[in-house]
């Protein structure tokens, strides 16, 4: 029998993270102080993040050592297996070989602990006692709750209200790991109260939840804010996924023609793709696809601009593709893909034409997820289903063209706590939503007054 799963021995777990900033053809443009329009310095972030993480945020070193204390915790579930999706290939009748990196095996059921554990460690060693954060679908909030439990930190999570209501078991996971979870907008911060005064039925957004978490974090000297996506150090910690995948595919004598990841803020996509993007920068032929929802088309339709990372406009201005920091997403079930902005690193790669972006509706994504579950058995998170939709499209294209292709995607999490979305899909209750063009144009008008980053496309 041919191999269907590849496991790396624990002794072969990567001992360094890969920092793509060392290899970018064009350097990342700096975050700006919104008051002066000038680049910010590390000290400007010190109230929000510990300095040891700020150092990683601005580093251009190619390889950064993973602390032994972090490796010890990661070994609870890493290295994660690489699977061959043979039954999906047979169902599609495709000559393509499909592989997926299974990040659903972590205790939190997703890729998020890869950075949550690291961030909890760095905050702990800096003397921090409490972390505050936001979460959309709940994957990040549960992962940080786990990380804080491992290192003895308090944790408070502001969860986007629509997801808080849709996904109660995520909150229960957070509570089990000792965290406090509240729906956002909440009455616990001044910004939350302001949003509820404007709209008592406000379903929330990641931008609002970020504003609340930052407001809460800065009230105590021994507290800091923690972010699960978008920022450079988060992308860095996730590259352990792609580094493992490279070793596993090498063991099979394979190299991907196509690498696919779903993308909301950028973390799981960066994790699987950045090591392969490095190969591409140095001449390797590889197509890299970032897949997002049509309801939140940040990369495919948003302008490339400086913008705030949160709704209250408390963060520095970041160079990114954005739908505007006041964007209020529709309550689609892929809650982890509803952020208004995009990782500056992912944004830079798109402007440099090193990656491609596609958008899929939730009906096509759930259809793909059901096909995957009925062939491979694993029920994917709604976010991951967007990547599966792109994989199926590429596999069918290979069949039409009679080409053998090797496709690799990141199965970023399981959907066992997201079954209400599957229930709605199977009962014919889900509908597609495409963000209207007037919303995009409104964003473009608002962002005209902001500084303009250099665009490569």
One Martini backbone bead per residue (centre of mass of N, CA, C, O) as a GRO file, in nm:
protein
  457
    1UNK     BB    1   0.097   0.036   0.020
    2UNK     BB    2   0.049   0.354   0.003
    3UNK     BB    3   0.094   0.643   0.134
    4UNK     BB    4  -0.143   0.850   0.341
    5UNK     BB    5   0.067   0.920   0.572
    6UNK     BB    6   0.282   1.174   0.729
    7UNK     BB    7   0.524   1.136   0.984
    8UNK     BB    8   0.704   1.310   1.199
    9UNK     BB    9   0.937   1.307   1.402
   10UNK     BB   10   0.985   1.482   1.683
   11UNK     BB   11   1.297   1.541   1.623
   12UNK     BB   12   1.191   1.702   1.338
   13UNK     BB   13   1.110   1.949   1.449
   14UNK     BB   14   1.111   2.261   1.410
   15UNK     BB   15   1.355   2.511   1.560
   16UNK     BB   16   1.250   2.726   1.345
   17UNK     BB   17   1.146   3.015   1.217
   18UNK     BB   18   1.012   3.184   0.932
   19UNK     BB   19   1.124   3.498   0.782
   20UNK     BB   20   1.010   3.670   0.502
   21UNK     BB   21   1.151   3.953   0.530
   22UNK     BB   22   1.437   3.851   0.421
   23UNK     BB   23   1.297   3.792   0.101
   24UNK     BB   24   1.176   4.039   0.002
   25UNK     BB   25   1.175   4.228  -0.281
   26UNK     BB   26   0.995   4.420  -0.101
   27UNK     BB   27   0.972   4.601   0.155
   28UNK     BB   28   0.806   4.656   0.422
   29UNK     BB   29   0.581   4.877   0.519
   30UNK     BB   30   0.528   5.093   0.761
   31UNK     BB   31   0.390   5.182   1.033
   32UNK     BB   32   0.171   5.450   1.137
   33UNK     BB   33   0.119   5.751   1.271
   34UNK     BB   34  -0.185   5.913   1.263
   35UNK     BB   35  -0.087   6.202   1.360
   36UNK     BB   36   0.198   6.221   1.168
   37UNK     BB   37   0.275   5.989   0.940
   38UNK     BB   38   0.490   5.831   1.090
   39UNK     BB   39   0.688   5.605   1.181
   40UNK     BB   40   0.701   5.368   1.409
   41UNK     BB   41   0.810   5.249   1.713
   42UNK     BB   42   0.849   5.014   1.950
   43UNK     BB   43   0.750   5.203   2.188
   44UNK     BB   44   0.451   5.241   2.067
   45UNK     BB   45   0.381   4.915   2.156
   46UNK     BB   46   0.441   4.861   2.472
   47UNK     BB   47   0.136   4.868   2.586
   48UNK     BB   48   0.042   4.607   2.410
   49UNK     BB   49   0.331   4.472   2.385
   50UNK     BB   50   0.589   4.289   2.425
   51UNK     BB   51   0.917   4.332   2.339
   52UNK     BB   52   0.979   4.041   2.232
   53UNK     BB   53   0.753   4.068   2.006
   54UNK     BB   54   0.840   4.331   1.873
   55UNK     BB   55   1.109   4.221   1.770
   56UNK     BB   56   0.971   4.022   1.574
   57UNK     BB   57   0.802   4.224   1.411
   58UNK     BB   58   1.085   4.384   1.301
   59UNK     BB   59   1.229   4.154   1.192
   60UNK     BB   60   1.493   4.030   0.934
   61UNK     BB   61   1.537   3.755   1.017
   62UNK     BB   62   1.513   3.442   0.888
   63UNK     BB   63   1.585   3.296   1.169
   64UNK     BB   64   1.393   3.182   1.461
   65UNK     BB   65   1.405   3.065   1.759
   66UNK     BB   66   1.260   2.805   1.939
   67UNK     BB   67   1.171   2.762   2.236
   68UNK     BB   68   1.173   2.498   2.445
   69UNK     BB   69   0.904   2.565   2.594
   70UNK     BB   70   0.741   2.565   2.329
   71UNK     BB   71   0.810   2.287   2.214
   72UNK     BB   72   0.695   2.124   2.449
   73UNK     BB   73   0.396   2.208   2.379
   74UNK     BB   74   0.382   2.138   2.073
   75UNK     BB   75   0.431   1.820   2.121
   76UNK     BB   76   0.137   1.743   2.181
   77UNK     BB   77   0.075   1.774   1.832
   78UNK     BB   78   0.359   1.782   1.723
   79UNK     BB   79   0.367   1.687   1.437
   80UNK     BB   80   0.165   1.709   1.173
   81UNK     BB   81  -0.012   1.556   0.942
   82UNK     BB   82   0.014   1.419   0.614
   83UNK     BB   83  -0.231   1.392   0.359
   84UNK     BB   84  -0.390   1.178   0.131
   85UNK     BB   85  -0.669   1.244  -0.098
   86UNK     BB   86  -0.777   0.979  -0.257
   87UNK     BB   87  -1.094   0.983  -0.250
   88UNK     BB   88  -1.121   1.256  -0.381
   89UNK     BB   89  -0.977   1.190  -0.641
   90UNK     BB   90  -1.174   0.964  -0.727
   91UNK     BB   91  -1.432   1.133  -0.732
   92UNK     BB   92  -1.305   1.343  -0.952
   93UNK     BB   93  -1.115   1.204  -1.163
   94UNK     BB   94  -0.814   1.290  -1.104
   95UNK     BB   95  -0.462   1.338  -1.163
   96UNK     BB   96  -0.441   1.468  -0.906
   97UNK     BB   97  -0.255   1.539  -0.614
   98UNK     BB   98  -0.379   1.538  -0.277
   99UNK     BB   99  -0.288   1.748  -0.001
  100UNK     BB  100  -0.295   1.765   0.370
  101UNK     BB  101  -0.270   1.970   0.649
  102UNK     BB  102  -0.345   1.862   0.988
  103UNK     BB  103  -0.462   2.107   1.225
  104UNK     BB  104  -0.703   1.955   1.390
  105UNK     BB  105  -0.513   1.803   1.622
  106UNK     BB  106  -0.540   2.006   1.812
  107UNK     BB  107  -0.689   2.088   2.106
  108UNK     BB  108  -0.853   2.330   1.945
  109UNK     BB  109  -0.880   2.237   1.623
  110UNK     BB  110  -0.629   2.418   1.523
  111UNK     BB  111  -0.365   2.643   1.430
  112UNK     BB  112  -0.356   2.864   1.666
  113UNK     BB  113  -0.152   2.745   1.888
  114UNK     BB  114   0.119   2.818   1.749
  115UNK     BB  115   0.091   3.125   1.869
  116UNK     BB  116  -0.038   3.112   2.150
  117UNK     BB  117   0.195   2.972   2.297
  118UNK     BB  118   0.411   3.178   2.227
  119UNK     BB  119   0.273   3.434   2.345
  120UNK     BB  120   0.246   3.333   2.633
  121UNK     BB  121   0.545   3.297   2.684
  122UNK     BB  122   0.648   3.590   2.628
  123UNK     BB  123   0.469   3.723   2.840
  124UNK     BB  124   0.566   3.567   3.086
  125UNK     BB  125   0.876   3.648   3.062
  126UNK     BB  126   0.786   3.966   3.089
  127UNK     BB  127   0.552   3.968   3.337
  128UNK     BB  128   0.281   3.881   3.249
  129UNK     BB  129  -0.072   3.804   3.367
  130UNK     BB  130  -0.256   3.930   3.121
  131UNK     BB  131  -0.487   3.854   2.854
  132UNK     BB  132  -0.621   4.020   2.564
  133UNK     BB  133  -0.896   3.948   2.332
  134UNK     BB  134  -1.016   3.832   2.024
  135UNK     BB  135  -1.301   3.676   1.842
  136UNK     BB  136  -1.482   3.507   1.613
  137UNK     BB  137  -1.535   3.181   1.590
  138UNK     BB  138  -1.312   3.087   1.842
  139UNK     BB  139  -1.029   2.974   1.778
  140UNK     BB  140  -0.848   3.188   1.912
  141UNK     BB  141  -0.969   3.201   2.196
  142UNK     BB  142  -0.915   2.901   2.263
  143UNK     BB  143  -0.608   2.903   2.213
  144UNK     BB  144  -0.532   3.122   2.424
  145UNK     BB  145  -0.652   2.976   2.663
  146UNK     BB  146  -0.455   2.742   2.643
  147UNK     BB  147  -0.188   2.900   2.663
  148UNK     BB  148  -0.249   3.028   2.940
  149UNK     BB  149  -0.280   2.762   3.095
  150UNK     BB  150   0.018   2.664   3.044
  151UNK     BB  151   0.138   2.963   3.183
  152UNK     BB  152  -0.051   3.107   3.403
  153UNK     BB  153  -0.275   3.293   3.265
  154UNK     BB  154  -0.483   3.529   3.211
  155UNK     BB  155  -0.812   3.544   3.027
  156UNK     BB  156  -0.968   3.765   2.779
  157UNK     BB  157  -1.268   3.744   2.568
  158UNK     BB  158  -1.383   3.895   2.267
  159UNK     BB  159  -1.682   3.796   2.109
  160UNK     BB  160  -1.845   3.790   1.842
  161UNK     BB  161  -2.175   3.789   1.875
  162UNK     BB  162  -2.266   3.599   1.644
  163UNK     BB  163  -2.068   3.370   1.738
  164UNK     BB  164  -2.156   3.342   2.031
  165UNK     BB  165  -2.440   3.236   1.933
  166UNK     BB  166  -2.351   3.010   1.720
  167UNK     BB  167  -2.083   2.917   1.928
  168UNK     BB  168  -2.098   2.797   2.241
  169UNK     BB  169  -1.856   2.584   2.257
  170UNK     BB  170  -1.624   2.780   2.251
  171UNK     BB  171  -1.679   2.912   2.520
  172UNK     BB  172  -1.653   2.647   2.684
  173UNK     BB  173  -1.358   2.605   2.622
  174UNK     BB  174  -1.253   2.863   2.751
  175UNK     BB  175  -1.362   2.806   3.034
  176UNK     BB  176  -1.210   2.537   3.078
  177UNK     BB  177  -0.924   2.705   3.045
  178UNK     BB  178  -1.002   2.985   3.229
  179UNK     BB  179  -1.166   3.182   3.064
  180UNK     BB  180  -1.307   3.487   2.964
  181UNK     BB  181  -1.630   3.532   2.791
  182UNK     BB  182  -1.753   3.794   2.573
  183UNK     BB  183  -1.969   3.976   2.407
  184UNK     BB  184  -1.939   4.160   2.093
  185UNK     BB  185  -2.059   4.407   2.210
  186UNK     BB  186  -2.010   4.558   2.528
  187UNK     BB  187  -2.042   4.685   2.875
  188UNK     BB  188  -1.708   4.685   2.954
  189UNK     BB  189  -1.675   4.924   2.748
  190UNK     BB  190  -1.688   5.226   2.599
  191UNK     BB  191  -1.706   5.124   2.305
  192UNK     BB  192  -1.927   4.914   2.343
  193UNK     BB  193  -2.143   5.110   2.447
  194UNK     BB  194  -2.148   5.286   2.194
  195UNK     BB  195  -2.242   5.064   1.995
  196UNK     BB  196  -2.510   4.995   2.152
  197UNK     BB  197  -2.638   5.273   2.129
  198UNK     BB  198  -2.652   5.266   1.814
  199UNK     BB  199  -2.688   4.923   1.837
  200UNK     BB  200  -2.843   4.686   2.026
  201UNK     BB  201  -2.814   4.455   1.768
  202UNK     BB  202  -2.526   4.421   1.736
  203UNK     BB  203  -2.317   4.167   1.584
  204UNK     BB  204  -2.043   4.257   1.513
  205UNK     BB  205  -1.675   4.269   1.507
  206UNK     BB  206  -1.341   4.248   1.497
  207UNK     BB  207  -1.287   4.551   1.527
  208UNK     BB  208  -1.447   4.586   1.789
  209UNK     BB  209  -1.308   4.365   1.961
  210UNK     BB  210  -1.029   4.491   1.948
  211UNK     BB  211  -1.096   4.755   2.087
  212UNK     BB  212  -1.182   4.623   2.356
  213UNK     BB  213  -0.919   4.469   2.419
  214UNK     BB  214  -0.731   4.711   2.427
  215UNK     BB  215  -0.879   4.875   2.642
  216UNK     BB  216  -0.845   4.654   2.861
  217UNK     BB  217  -0.529   4.618   2.857
  218UNK     BB  218  -0.442   4.931   2.932
  219UNK     BB  219  -0.541   4.924   3.248
  220UNK     BB  220  -0.279   4.733   3.287
  221UNK     BB  221   0.059   4.667   3.343
  222UNK     BB  222   0.006   4.329   3.349
  223UNK     BB  223  -0.115   4.381   3.059
  224UNK     BB  224  -0.206   4.242   2.733
  225UNK     BB  225  -0.223   4.211   2.395
  226UNK     BB  226  -0.369   3.964   2.161
  227UNK     BB  227  -0.300   3.829   1.831
  228UNK     BB  228  -0.409   3.580   1.572
  229UNK     BB  229  -0.329   3.788   1.339
  230UNK     BB  230  -0.165   3.986   1.072
  231UNK     BB  231   0.092   3.989   1.219
  232UNK     BB  232   0.420   3.908   1.189
  233UNK     BB  233   0.456   3.714   1.441
  234UNK     BB  234   0.224   3.529   1.360
  235UNK     BB  235   0.329   3.432   1.090
  236UNK     BB  236   0.588   3.314   1.198
  237UNK     BB  237   0.468   3.088   1.390
  238UNK     BB  238   0.311   2.937   1.143
  239UNK     BB  239   0.559   2.818   0.966
  240UNK     BB  240   0.566   2.527   1.081
  241UNK     BB  241   0.378   2.407   0.873
  242UNK     BB  242   0.546   2.439   0.606
  243UNK     BB  243   0.808   2.310   0.711
  244UNK     BB  244   0.688   2.033   0.754
  245UNK     BB  245   0.571   1.990   0.469
  246UNK     BB  246   0.838   1.987   0.319
  247UNK     BB  247   0.949   1.729   0.457
  248UNK     BB  248   0.711   1.540   0.381
  249UNK     BB  249   0.727   1.574   0.070
  250UNK     BB  250   1.017   1.482   0.042
  251UNK     BB  251   0.962   1.190   0.146
  252UNK     BB  252   0.773   1.151  -0.129
  253UNK     BB  253   0.887   1.315  -0.380
  254UNK     BB  254   0.747   1.601  -0.348
  255UNK     BB  255   0.591   1.897  -0.515
  256UNK     BB  256   0.406   2.172  -0.532
  257UNK     BB  257   0.205   2.344  -0.768
  258UNK     BB  258  -0.015   2.392  -0.534
  259UNK     BB  259  -0.107   2.640  -0.286
  260UNK     BB  260  -0.358   2.634  -0.017
  261UNK     BB  261  -0.551   2.901   0.155
  262UNK     BB  262  -0.725   3.041   0.375
  263UNK     BB  263  -0.850   3.395   0.427
  264UNK     BB  264  -0.856   3.667   0.663
  265UNK     BB  265  -0.571   3.768   0.804
  266UNK     BB  266  -0.333   3.510   0.734
  267UNK     BB  267  -0.218   3.272   0.915
  268UNK     BB  268  -0.263   2.991   0.770
  269UNK     BB  269  -0.156   3.077   0.500
  270UNK     BB  270   0.127   3.154   0.590
  271UNK     BB  271   0.205   2.885   0.718
  272UNK     BB  272   0.195   2.713   0.445
  273UNK     BB  273   0.333   2.929   0.224
  274UNK     BB  274   0.601   3.085   0.290
  275UNK     BB  275   0.816   2.864   0.229
  276UNK     BB  276   0.720   2.852  -0.076
  277UNK     BB  277   0.760   3.147  -0.150
  278UNK     BB  278   1.060   3.143  -0.120
  279UNK     BB  279   1.106   2.950  -0.354
  280UNK     BB  280   0.977   3.139  -0.563
  281UNK     BB  281   1.171   3.378  -0.535
  282UNK     BB  282   1.414   3.152  -0.623
  283UNK     BB  283   1.245   2.996  -0.891
  284UNK     BB  284   1.005   2.842  -0.822
  285UNK     BB  285   0.726   2.658  -0.942
  286UNK     BB  286   0.440   2.819  -0.782
  287UNK     BB  287   0.110   2.816  -0.682
  288UNK     BB  288  -0.059   3.073  -0.479
  289UNK     BB  289  -0.363   3.047  -0.278
  290UNK     BB  290  -0.600   3.289  -0.170
  291UNK     BB  291  -0.903   3.228   0.022
  292UNK     BB  292  -1.224   3.390   0.013
  293UNK     BB  293  -1.507   3.560   0.072
  294UNK     BB  294  -1.758   3.737  -0.093
  295UNK     BB  295  -1.845   3.893   0.179
  296UNK     BB  296  -1.503   3.932   0.230
  297UNK     BB  297  -1.312   4.091  -0.023
  298UNK     BB  298  -1.019   4.202   0.043
  299UNK     BB  299  -0.820   4.100  -0.191
  300UNK     BB  300  -1.020   4.112  -0.452
  301UNK     BB  301  -1.161   4.430  -0.377
  302UNK     BB  302  -0.976   4.577  -0.208
  303UNK     BB  303  -0.786   4.826  -0.113
  304UNK     BB  304  -0.460   4.960  -0.106
  305UNK     BB  305  -0.397   5.067   0.233
  306UNK     BB  306  -0.410   5.267   0.484
  307UNK     BB  307  -0.515   5.132   0.811
  308UNK     BB  308  -0.699   5.032   1.058
  309UNK     BB  309  -0.738   4.748   1.281
  310UNK     BB  310  -0.980   4.914   1.410
  311UNK     BB  311  -1.277   5.077   1.476
  312UNK     BB  312  -1.155   5.300   1.691
  313UNK     BB  313  -0.870   5.394   1.598
  314UNK     BB  314  -0.598   5.281   1.790
  315UNK     BB  315  -0.413   5.200   1.581
  316UNK     BB  316  -0.202   5.179   1.363
  317UNK     BB  317  -0.112   5.221   1.043
  318UNK     BB  318  -0.172   4.983   0.783
  319UNK     BB  319  -0.047   4.802   0.511
  320UNK     BB  320  -0.347   4.713   0.329
  321UNK     BB  321  -0.597   4.526   0.262
  322UNK     BB  322  -0.933   4.682   0.259
  323UNK     BB  323  -1.282   4.759   0.390
  324UNK     BB  324  -1.262   4.906   0.640
  325UNK     BB  325  -1.279   4.967   0.988
  326UNK     BB  326  -1.618   4.995   0.960
  327UNK     BB  327  -1.678   4.721   0.882
  328UNK     BB  328  -1.988   4.521   0.844
  329UNK     BB  329  -2.046   4.209   0.851
  330UNK     BB  330  -2.191   3.943   0.760
  331UNK     BB  331  -2.341   3.645   0.914
  332UNK     BB  332  -2.146   3.433   0.836
  333UNK     BB  333  -2.015   3.113   0.913
  334UNK     BB  334  -1.719   3.222   0.845
  335UNK     BB  335  -1.601   3.388   1.109
  336UNK     BB  336  -1.276   3.386   1.040
  337UNK     BB  337  -1.358   3.566   0.751
  338UNK     BB  338  -1.438   3.890   0.876
  339UNK     BB  339  -1.207   4.073   0.822
  340UNK     BB  340  -1.119   4.387   0.690
  341UNK     BB  341  -0.824   4.295   0.683
  342UNK     BB  342  -0.467   4.245   0.608
  343UNK     BB  343  -0.184   4.126   0.605
  344UNK     BB  344   0.094   4.292   0.515
  345UNK     BB  345   0.246   4.048   0.400
  346UNK     BB  346   0.024   3.942   0.215
  347UNK     BB  347  -0.017   4.207   0.065
  348UNK     BB  348   0.270   4.227  -0.053
  349UNK     BB  349   0.260   3.962  -0.218
  350UNK     BB  350   0.031   4.057  -0.404
  351UNK     BB  351   0.171   4.313  -0.521
  352UNK     BB  352   0.418   4.107  -0.620
  353UNK     BB  353   0.288   3.843  -0.754
  354UNK     BB  354   0.322   3.572  -0.553
  355UNK     BB  355   0.013   3.576  -0.530
  356UNK     BB  356  -0.329   3.467  -0.516
  357UNK     BB  357  -0.682   3.561  -0.547
  358UNK     BB  358  -0.993   3.428  -0.410
  359UNK     BB  359  -1.359   3.392  -0.432
  360UNK     BB  360  -1.620   3.241  -0.226
  361UNK     BB  361  -1.907   3.111  -0.159
  362UNK     BB  362  -2.081   2.938   0.086
  363UNK     BB  363  -2.210   2.722  -0.093
  364UNK     BB  364  -1.955   2.617  -0.236
  365UNK     BB  365  -1.800   2.559   0.025
  366UNK     BB  366  -1.998   2.354   0.150
  367UNK     BB  367  -2.000   2.159  -0.081
  368UNK     BB  368  -1.701   2.091  -0.053
  369UNK     BB  369  -1.713   1.993   0.243
  370UNK     BB  370  -1.907   1.756   0.191
  371UNK     BB  371  -1.734   1.606  -0.008
  372UNK     BB  372  -1.497   1.566   0.184
  373UNK     BB  373  -1.652   1.414   0.414
  374UNK     BB  374  -1.758   1.176   0.210
  375UNK     BB  375  -1.450   1.086   0.143
  376UNK     BB  376  -1.249   1.158   0.409
  377UNK     BB  377  -1.448   1.224   0.686
  378UNK     BB  378  -1.371   1.512   0.745
  379UNK     BB  379  -1.485   1.794   0.921
  380UNK     BB  380  -1.473   2.111   0.829
  381UNK     BB  381  -1.423   2.415   0.856
  382UNK     BB  382  -1.565   2.677   0.699
  383UNK     BB  383  -1.300   2.806   0.622
  384UNK     BB  384  -1.167   2.558   0.482
  385UNK     BB  385  -1.381   2.522   0.252
  386UNK     BB  386  -1.257   2.735   0.067
  387UNK     BB  387  -1.005   2.572  -0.001
  388UNK     BB  388  -1.152   2.322  -0.111
  389UNK     BB  389  -1.283   2.465  -0.350
  390UNK     BB  390  -1.012   2.525  -0.491
  391UNK     BB  391  -0.910   2.237  -0.511
  392UNK     BB  392  -1.141   2.127  -0.687
  393UNK     BB  393  -1.097   2.320  -0.920
  394UNK     BB  394  -0.802   2.231  -0.982
  395UNK     BB  395  -0.864   1.927  -1.024
  396UNK     BB  396  -1.062   1.968  -1.262
  397UNK     BB  397  -0.863   2.115  -1.443
  398UNK     BB  398  -0.663   1.879  -1.467
  399UNK     BB  399  -0.865   1.694  -1.608
  400UNK     BB  400  -0.927   1.873  -1.858
  401UNK     BB  401  -0.600   1.894  -1.927
  402UNK     BB  402  -0.439   1.630  -1.850
  403UNK     BB  403  -0.295   1.695  -1.567
  404UNK     BB  404  -0.037   1.666  -1.348
  405UNK     BB  405  -0.089   1.743  -1.001
  406UNK     BB  406   0.021   1.913  -0.702
  407UNK     BB  407  -0.180   1.951  -0.406
  408UNK     BB  408  -0.176   2.192  -0.136
  409UNK     BB  409  -0.339   2.208   0.190
  410UNK     BB  410  -0.493   2.373   0.465
  411UNK     BB  411  -0.626   2.219   0.746
  412UNK     BB  412  -0.715   2.447   0.989
  413UNK     BB  413  -0.992   2.288   1.079
  414UNK     BB  414  -1.255   2.175   1.244
  415UNK     BB  415  -1.639   2.130   1.246
  416UNK     BB  416  -1.765   2.027   1.531
  417UNK     BB  417  -1.846   2.346   1.623
  418UNK     BB  418  -2.004   2.402   1.312
  419UNK     BB  419  -2.288   2.245   1.254
  420UNK     BB  420  -2.498   2.469   1.203
  421UNK     BB  421  -2.402   2.532   0.917
  422UNK     BB  422  -2.455   2.256   0.797
  423UNK     BB  423  -2.754   2.250   0.865
  424UNK     BB  424  -2.831   2.493   0.691
  425UNK     BB  425  -2.732   2.377   0.425
  426UNK     BB  426  -2.892   2.100   0.422
  427UNK     BB  427  -3.177   2.280   0.458
  428UNK     BB  428  -3.159   2.541   0.262
  429UNK     BB  429  -3.076   2.825   0.441
  430UNK     BB  430  -2.852   2.917   0.274
  431UNK     BB  431  -2.683   3.211   0.146
  432UNK     BB  432  -2.557   3.418  -0.070
  433UNK     BB  433  -2.291   3.679  -0.055
  434UNK     BB  434  -2.228   3.993  -0.214
  435UNK     BB  435  -2.051   4.258  -0.206
  436UNK     BB  436  -2.126   4.557  -0.277
  437UNK     BB  437  -1.992   4.806  -0.470
  438UNK     BB  438  -2.071   5.050  -0.287
  439UNK     BB  439  -1.893   4.956  -0.050
  440UNK     BB  440  -1.624   4.985  -0.190
  441UNK     BB  441  -1.652   5.287  -0.267
  442UNK     BB  442  -1.679   5.393   0.018
  443UNK     BB  443  -1.399   5.303   0.106
  444UNK     BB  444  -1.235   5.459  -0.102
  445UNK     BB  445  -1.324   5.741  -0.006
  446UNK     BB  446  -1.223   5.725   0.288
  447UNK     BB  447  -0.912   5.645   0.206
  448UNK     BB  448  -0.812   5.910   0.058
  449UNK     BB  449  -0.699   6.048   0.339
  450UNK     BB  450  -0.484   5.841   0.335
  451UNK     BB  451  -0.213   5.696   0.311
  452UNK     BB  452   0.000   5.571   0.044
  453UNK     BB  453   0.107   5.292  -0.064
  454UNK     BB  454   0.307   5.102  -0.238
  455UNK     BB  455   0.237   4.950  -0.549
  456UNK     BB  456   0.296   4.645  -0.752
  457UNK     BB  457  -0.001   4.656  -0.939
   0.00000   0.00000   0.00000
